[in-house]
Amino acid sequence: MRRFSFSQPGFDADFRAFLDERRGSPHDVDAAAAKVLDAVRTEGLEAVLRFTRDFDKVELTEDTVRVTEAEIDEGAAACPAEVREAIDFAAARIAAYHARQRPADARFVDEAGVELGWRWTPLESVGVYVPGGRAAYPSTVLMNCVPAQAAGVDRIAMVTPPGKLQPAVLAAAKAAGVKEIWRIGGAQAVAALAYGAGPIAPVDKIVGPGNAYVTAAKRRLYGVVGIDALAGPSEIVVVADNQNDPAWIAADLLSQAEHDPAAQSILITDDAAFADAVEAAIETELQALSTAEDARASLRDHGAVIIAPLDVSPGLVDLIAPEHVEFAVEDPDALADRVRHAGAIFLGRHTPEAVGDYVAGSNHVLPTSRAARFQSGLSLYDFLKRTSLVRCDVASFAKLGPPTRALAEAEGLPAHARSAGIRLNR
């Protein structure tokens, strides 16, 4: 892990340069995704099946591309009871949390006598991408599908790379009420959801994380369909004082480093000796970690320790704008309340980020790559649309009509002006 001192000359420029090292994606990834999208758009299912054969080495047909309801039931039943119980526990908490986000419709009459308001309606159809390469992710199924169900989305179409579908993934799909699953992945799966391909009907929005090709495809398809976000590698910042057990903080940093060699884990502490102890604990933890290879690469290339007064940590967090931040300090709210840019904040020594990944109830689909500066995590709102409502009667239109006509004329739009003026009998 690279070490920085807040007091060192040039800290700001050096640390910004460090953060910028992992931004962006190779041009060849975008170009490859573009070719896949174009082929699926013009050839449909034939292209999807061809890319599945070429990239995934799996031969599928129109009859075998969909996971049957019996397969879902059998897979879910094969999931160990303890895992099924954990999935049901998490699903219930996620559903309850997101249900509390439901906004209210409203109508009111303003001072001009105009009736105004808004109405919320769920999306008709959503596609959910569930990765299947590096590991099985039942939590991804829950975090994307349960809020969609809570919002009232009519159709949820899940795609996941072909191969053996893990029982935990199928159990999560069943818990989330998902009945439509397609065994396709990569950019071709995203394209199929956007354009439609044979039996796969197009959707209105695509959510869920994926690799660089999936992200490139989603970026290109924005406007054809809605998308949730452009997901990048996982990130965590842990702000910790020396009253913590170093092993706890080491485990928290590794919880993100193990995701991917491109993940980023950063420790902010005011005690250099404590930082040394955490790094030593990381080495100890790595000895028994099955994901040690990826974690080591992540910490080596993108990990960092910042020695700084804890009082400046909110400003550093805002500079990083991380996906996750933990405040493992005596009074976490005093620091967290000053943070503007973070996907999710975990308060106190007994709130590791891992609970947010699974069972806290809040969503773990969060902005990465500094997108927390302008974007929120996935929520019920991603599956709802707000429609404005406006009603004028004769009296209220008499007040709105003249300024409407004046502004239309000022913009050189005579038909707009006429639309207002004709109702004023002028």
C-alpha positions in Angstrom: 0.0 0.0 0.0 1.3 3.4 -0.9 1.7 5.8 2.1 0.9 9.5 2.1 1.3 12.1 4.8 -1.2 15.0 4.8 1.5 17.3 6.0 4.0 16.5 3.3 4.6 19.2 0.6 2.7 18.5 -2.6 0.3 16.0 -0.9 -2.8 17.3 -2.7 -1.2 16.9 -6.2 0.4 13.6 -5.5 -2.7 12.1 -4.0 -4.9 13.3 -6.9 -2.5 11.8 -9.4 -2.6 8.5 -7.4 -6.4 8.5 -7.6 -6.4 9.2 -11.4 -4.2 6.2 -12.1 -7.2 3.8 -12.2 -9.7 6.0 -14.0 -11.0 5.2 -17.5 -11.2 2.1 -19.7 -9.2 1.0 -22.7 -10.4 2.2 -26.1 -10.3 -1.3 -27.5 -13.0 -2.4 -24.9 -15.4 0.2 -26.1 -14.7 -0.7 -29.8 -15.3 -4.4 -29.1 -18.6 -3.6 -27.3 -19.7 -1.4 -30.1 -19.3 -4.2 -32.6 -21.3 -6.6 -30.4 -24.1 -4.1 -30.0 -24.3 -3.5 -33.8 -24.4 -7.2 -34.5 -27.2 -7.9 -32.0 -29.2 -4.9 -33.2 -29.1 -6.1 -36.8 -29.1 -9.9 -36.4 -30.9 -10.4 -33.1 -30.8 -13.8 -31.3 -28.5 -15.3 -34.0 -25.7 -12.8 -33.0 -26.3 -13.4 -29.2 -25.9 -17.1 -29.6 -22.9 -16.7 -31.8 -21.1 -14.5 -29.3 -22.1 -16.9 -26.5 -20.4 -19.7 -28.4 -17.3 -17.6 -29.2 -16.8 -15.9 -25.9 -18.3 -18.3 -23.3 -17.7 -21.5 -25.2 -21.3 -22.6 -24.6 -23.6 -23.8 -27.3 -27.2 -22.5 -26.8 -30.3 -22.5 -28.9 -33.5 -20.6 -28.8 -35.0 -23.5 -26.8 -32.2 -23.6 -24.2 -31.3 -20.0 -23.8 -33.9 -19.4 -21.1 -33.7 -20.9 -17.6 -36.9 -22.8 -17.0 -39.1 -22.4 -14.0 -38.4 -26.0 -13.0 -34.6 -25.2 -13.1 -35.1 -22.2 -10.9 -37.1 -24.3 -8.4 -34.6 -27.2 -8.4 -31.6 -24.8 -8.1 -33.2 -22.9 -5.2 -34.1 -26.2 -3.5 -30.4 -27.3 -3.8 -29.2 -24.2 -1.9 -28.1 -25.0 1.6 -30.8 -24.2 4.2 -28.5 -21.8 6.1 -27.9 -19.8 2.9 -31.6 -19.8 2.0 -32.4 -18.5 5.4 -29.8 -15.7 5.0 -31.2 -14.9 1.6 -34.8 -14.6 2.9 -33.6 -12.5 5.8 -31.7 -10.1 3.5 -34.6 -10.0 1.0 -37.0 -9.0 3.8 -34.8 -6.2 5.1 -34.0 -4.9 1.6 -37.7 -4.8 0.7 -38.6 -3.0 4.0 -35.9 -0.4 3.5 -36.8 0.4 -0.1 -40.6 0.4 0.6 -39.9 3.3 3.0 -38.5 5.3 0.2 -41.8 5.3 -1.7 -42.7 9.0 -2.5 -46.3 10.3 -2.4 -48.3 11.6 -5.3 -49.5 15.2 -4.9 -52.0 17.7 -6.2 -52.4 21.3 -5.1 -53.8 24.6 -6.3 -51.4 27.4 -6.3 -51.9 31.2 -5.7 -52.8 31.7 -9.4 -55.6 29.0 -9.2 -53.6 26.5 -11.3 -53.8 22.9 -10.3 -50.4 21.3 -10.2 -49.0 18.0 -9.1 -47.1 14.9 -9.8 -47.7 11.2 -10.1 -45.3 8.3 -9.6 -45.6 5.2 -11.7 -43.3 2.1 -11.9 -41.4 1.2 -15.0 -43.0 -1.5 -17.1 -39.9 -3.6 -17.6 -36.4 -3.8 -16.3 -33.4 -6.0 -17.2 -31.0 -7.0 -14.5 -27.4 -8.1 -15.2 -26.0 -10.5 -12.7 -22.3 -11.3 -13.1 -21.2 -14.9 -13.1 -17.6 -14.9 -13.9 -15.4 -14.4 -10.8 -18.0 -15.6 -8.3 -21.7 -16.2 -7.7 -23.5 -13.1 -6.5 -26.9 -13.8 -4.9 -26.6 -10.4 -3.2 -26.6 -8.7 -6.6 -29.9 -10.4 -7.5 -31.5 -9.2 -4.3 -30.2 -5.6 -4.4 -31.4 -5.1 -8.0 -34.5 -7.2 -8.1 -36.1 -6.6 -4.7 -36.3 -2.8 -5.1 -37.8 -3.3 -8.6 -40.5 -5.6 -7.1 -41.1 -3.1 -4.3 -41.6 -0.3 -6.9 -44.2 -2.4 -8.8 -42.2 -3.1 -12.0 -44.3 -5.5 -14.1 -41.5 -7.5 -15.7 -38.0 -8.2 -14.5 -35.7 -10.0 -17.0 -32.5 -11.3 -15.5 -29.4 -12.2 -17.5 -26.4 -14.0 -16.3 -23.4 -15.7 -18.1 -24.0 -19.3 -19.1 -22.7 -22.3 -17.3 -23.8 -23.9 -14.1 -26.2 -21.5 -12.3 -25.3 -21.4 -8.6 -28.1 -22.6 -6.3 -27.7 -19.4 -4.2 -28.3 -17.2 -7.2 -31.4 -19.2 -8.1 -32.6 -19.1 -4.5 -32.1 -15.3 -4.5 -34.0 -15.0 -7.8 -36.9 -17.0 -6.3 -36.9 -14.9 -3.1 -37.0 -11.8 -5.3 -39.9 -13.1 -7.4 -37.9 -13.3 -10.6 -39.3 -15.9 -13.1 -37.5 -14.7 -16.3 -33.8 -15.6 -16.5 -31.7 -15.8 -19.6 -28.3 -17.6 -19.6 -26.4 -15.0 -21.5 -23.7 -12.5 -20.4 -21.4 -9.8 -21.6 -22.2 -7.0 -24.0 -24.4 -9.3 -26.0 -26.7 -9.8 -23.1 -27.0 -6.0 -22.5 -27.7 -5.6 -26.2 -30.4 -8.3 -26.2 -32.1 -6.5 -23.3 -32.0 -3.2 -25.1 -32.9 -4.2 -28.6 -34.7 -7.5 -28.1 -33.5 -10.8 -29.5 -35.8 -13.6 -30.5 -37.7 -14.6 -27.4 -36.0 -11.9 -25.4 -38.3 -8.9 -25.4 -36.6 -5.5 -25.0 -36.8 -3.7 -21.6 -37.1 -0.1 -20.6 -34.1 0.1 -18.3 -31.0 -2.0 -17.5 -29.4 -2.2 -14.1 -26.7 -4.3 -12.5 -22.9 -4.4 -12.5 -20.7 -6.2 -14.9 -17.2 -6.2 -16.4 -15.6 -3.5 -18.6 -17.5 -4.8 -21.7 -20.8 -4.7 -20.0 -20.1 -1.2 -18.7 -19.1 0.0 -22.2 -22.2 -1.5 -23.6 -24.4 0.2 -21.1 -22.7 3.5 -21.8 -23.4 3.2 -25.5 -27.0 2.1 -25.0 -28.0 5.0 -22.8 -30.9 6.7 -24.6 -32.0 3.5 -26.2 -32.8 2.3 -22.7 -32.3 3.8 -19.3 -29.3 2.6 -17.3 -28.6 2.7 -13.6 -24.9 3.7 -13.6 -21.5 2.9 -15.1 -20.1 0.7 -12.4 -16.3 0.6 -11.8 -14.1 -1.4 -9.4 -15.1 -1.5 -5.8 -13.8 1.2 -3.3 -13.6 1.6 0.4 -12.2 4.3 2.7 -11.8 3.5 6.4 -11.3 6.4 8.8 -9.9 4.8 12.0 -8.3 5.9 15.2 -5.9 3.8 17.2 -8.6 2.5 19.6 -9.6 -0.1 17.0 -8.3 -3.6 16.8 -5.9 -3.5 13.8 -7.2 -6.9 12.6 -10.7 -5.5 12.3 -9.6 -2.7 10.1 -7.4 -5.0 8.0 -10.4 -7.2 7.4 -12.5 -4.3 6.3 -9.9 -3.1 3.8 -9.5 -6.6 2.4 -13.3 -6.9 2.1 -13.1 -4.7 -1.0 -9.5 -5.5 -2.1 -10.6 -9.1 -2.7 -13.2 -8.1 -5.2 -10.9 -7.3 -8.0 -7.2 -6.4 -8.7 -8.5 -2.9 -9.7 -10.4 -2.4 -6.4 -9.2 0.3 -4.1 -8.9 0.3 -0.3 -7.7 3.4 1.6 -7.0 3.8 5.3 -7.0 7.3 6.9 -5.6 7.4 10.4 -3.8 9.9 12.6 -1.5 7.3 14.1 1.4 6.0 12.0 2.1 3.2 14.4 -1.5 2.1 14.1 -1.2 2.1 10.3 1.9 -0.1 10.7 -0.2 -2.5 12.8 -3.0 -2.6 10.3 -0.6 -3.4 7.4 0.9 -6.2 9.5 -2.6 -7.5 10.2 -3.3 -7.4 6.5 -0.3 -9.7 5.9 -1.5 -12.1 8.5 -5.1 -12.1 7.1 -3.8 -12.7 3.6 -2.1 -16.0 4.6 -5.5 -17.7 5.0 -7.5 -15.7 2.4 -8.6 -17.7 -0.7 -8.9 -14.5 -2.6 -5.4 -13.4 -1.6 -4.0 -13.1 -5.1 -6.5 -10.5 -6.2 -6.4 -8.7 -2.8 -2.6 -8.4 -2.9 -2.7 -7.0 -6.4 -5.4 -4.5 -5.4 -3.5 -3.3 -2.3 -0.2 -3.2 -4.2 -1.4 -1.2 -7.1 -4.3 0.9 -5.7 -4.2 0.7 -1.9 -3.1 3.6 0.2 -2.6 4.8 3.8 -3.0 8.5 4.6 -1.6 9.8 7.8 -3.6 12.8 8.7 -5.5 14.5 11.6 -8.9 12.9 11.8 -10.5 16.3 11.7 -9.5 16.7 8.1 -10.8 13.3 7.1 -14.2 14.5 5.8 -12.4 16.7 3.3 -10.2 13.8 2.2 -13.3 11.6 1.8 -14.9 14.2 -0.4 -11.8 14.4 -2.5 -11.9 10.6 -3.0 -15.7 10.5 -3.3 -15.7 6.8 -2.6 -18.2 4.1 -3.0 -18.0 3.2 0.7 -16.6 4.9 3.8 -16.4 3.6 7.3 -15.9 5.9 10.3 -14.5 3.6 13.0 -14.0 6.3 15.6 -15.5 7.3 18.9 -17.9 9.9 17.5 -18.5 8.9 13.9 -21.4 11.3 13.3 -19.3 14.3 14.0 -17.1 13.5 11.0 -19.7 11.8 8.8 -22.1 14.8 9.0 -19.4 16.8 7.2 -19.1 14.4 4.3 -20.8 15.4 1.0 -19.5 12.8 -1.4 -19.9 9.1 -0.6 -22.0 6.3 -1.8 -22.7 4.9 1.6 -21.4 5.7 5.1 -20.9 3.1 7.8 -21.0 4.6 11.3 -19.0 3.2 14.3 -16.6 0.3 15.0 -19.3 -2.4 14.8 -20.6 -1.4 11.4 -18.3 -3.0 8.8 -19.1 -2.3 5.1 -19.9 -6.0 4.6 -23.2 -5.7 6.4 -24.2 -3.1 3.8 -23.3 -5.6 1.1 -25.7 -8.1 2.4 -28.3 -7.6 5.1 -28.4 -4.0 6.4 -31.2 -3.3 4.0 -29.7 -0.3 2.2 -28.6 -0.9 -1.4 -25.1 -2.0 -2.2 -25.2 -0.8 -5.9 -23.3 2.4 -5.3 -21.5 5.1 -7.4 -17.8 4.4 -8.0 -14.9 6.2 -9.7 -15.8 9.5 -7.9 -19.4 9.4 -9.3 -20.6 10.0 -5.7 -20.0 13.7 -6.5 -23.2 13.7 -8.6 -25.0 10.4 -8.2 -26.7 8.3 -5.6 -26.9 4.6 -5.1 -29.6 2.4 -6.5 -33.0 2.9 -4.9 -36.7 2.6 -5.4 -36.5 5.9 -7.4 -34.5 4.1 -10.1 -37.6 2.0 -10.9 -40.2 4.8 -10.8 -41.0 7.7 -13.1 -42.5 11.0 -12.0 -45.1 12.6 -14.3 -46.1 16.2 -13.9 -49.8 17.2 -13.8 -51.1 20.6 -14.8 -54.7 22.0 -15.0 -55.9 25.5 -15.8 -59.4 26.8 -15.7 -60.6 30.0 -17.4 -59.6 32.2 -14.6 -56.2 30.7 -14.0 -55.3 30.6 -17.7 -56.2 34.3 -18.0 -53.2 34.8 -15.6 -50.8 32.4 -17.3 -51.7 33.0 -20.9 -50.3 36.5 -21.4 -46.8 35.8 -20.0 -46.8 32.5 -21.9 -47.5 34.3 -25.2 -44.8 37.0 -24.4 -42.1 34.4 -23.8 -43.0 32.4 -26.9 -42.8 35.6 -29.0 -39.5 36.5 -27.4 -38.2 33.0 -28.4 -39.4 33.4 -32.0 -42.0 30.6 -31.7 -45.2 32.0 -33.2 -47.2 28.8 -33.0 -46.5 28.6 -29.3 -47.7 32.2 -28.9 -50.8 31.5 -31.0 -51.6 28.5 -28.8 -51.8 30.8 -25.8 -53.2 33.8 -27.5 -56.1 32.0 -29.2 -57.5 31.0 -25.8 -57.3 34.7 -24.8 -59.5 35.6 -27.8 -56.7 37.8 -29.1 
